[in-house]
């Protein structure tokens, strides 16, 4: 009898634990491509996280990945409810994992090559045989930079680092002669660092960070759209846009993501 009673208590406890787990709200995950350090990303997206958590009535967390390649891999594995990443990976999410485009930022997204202010380098040909930095083999600024180098200087010494502030620091310390990053990330550097650097080249406007909605959240799209619009109009949202020079949200233009297919193809090949 005692043995039976113990078994009954254990079974009851397990059922209660399972029930509590089943009733616990699922966490809504915002995945942000690692365009800068994890610490900065978590701080940057905290106001948006709070807005979505309030609107959806469920816990929301912001996560990233060690590099752009791993981010793309996790995105295609459906790890994120919203993926925020540059246009080429957004296109990959759309075609290969059925994510739905939501919004992007008003500010132009451009890739830039940074060199020290006193550098005598004036063209891609001057970089040949010298160390040049990129963020990751599958980041948009790196892919654009590689295209530019091949077209103009046939450089084959690109190295990769984890964050845009590392690119600037390593270039200024003399460990590389140039580095590719985004214009937005350059603008996020301290004024002291910016004053010590200059642009070797600036790209044409590219599809910047795009918010992509996982298809499993399609039923909540209207609520999420409303939450994003509310965030954009809030004091916290306006401060966010001003601080990071993003200007606001906008809908994507027709075929804006389709234009990124050549870059998306390179990411797809890297993942294979």
Secondary structure as GFF3:
##gff-version 3
##sequence-region A 1 272
A	DSSP	alpha_helix	2	23	.	.	.	ID=ss1
A	DSSP	beta_strand	28	32	.	.	.	ID=ss2
A	DSSP	alpha_helix	38	44	.	.	.	ID=ss3
A	DSSP	alpha_helix	46	56	.	.	.	ID=ss4
A	DSSP	beta_strand	60	63	.	.	.	ID=ss5
A	DSSP	alpha_helix	68	76	.	.	.	ID=ss6
A	DSSP	beta_strand	82	85	.	.	.	ID=ss7
A	DSSP	alpha_helix	87	97	.	.	.	ID=ss8
A	DSSP	beta_strand	100	105	.	.	.	ID=ss9
A	DSSP	beta_strand	111	116	.	.	.	ID=ss10
A	DSSP	three_ten_helix	124	127	.	.	.	ID=ss11
A	DSSP	beta_strand	132	134	.	.	.	ID=ss12
A	DSSP	alpha_helix	140	152	.	.	.	ID=ss13
A	DSSP	beta_strand	158	160	.	.	.	ID=ss14
A	DSSP	alpha_helix	164	172	.	.	.	ID=ss15
A	DSSP	beta_strand	178	182	.	.	.	ID=ss16
A	DSSP	alpha_helix	183	188	.	.	.	ID=ss17
A	DSSP	alpha_helix	191	195	.	.	.	ID=ss18
A	DSSP	beta_strand	197	202	.	.	.	ID=ss19
A	DSSP	beta_strand	210	213	.	.	.	ID=ss20
A	DSSP	three_ten_helix	215	220	.	.	.	ID=ss21
A	DSSP	alpha_helix	221	233	.	.	.	ID=ss22
A	DSSP	alpha_helix	235	243	.	.	.	ID=ss23
A	DSSP	beta_strand	249	250	.	.	.	ID=ss24
A	DSSP	three_ten_helix	258	260	.	.	.	ID=ss25
A	DSSP	alpha_helix	261	271	.	.	.	ID=ss26
###
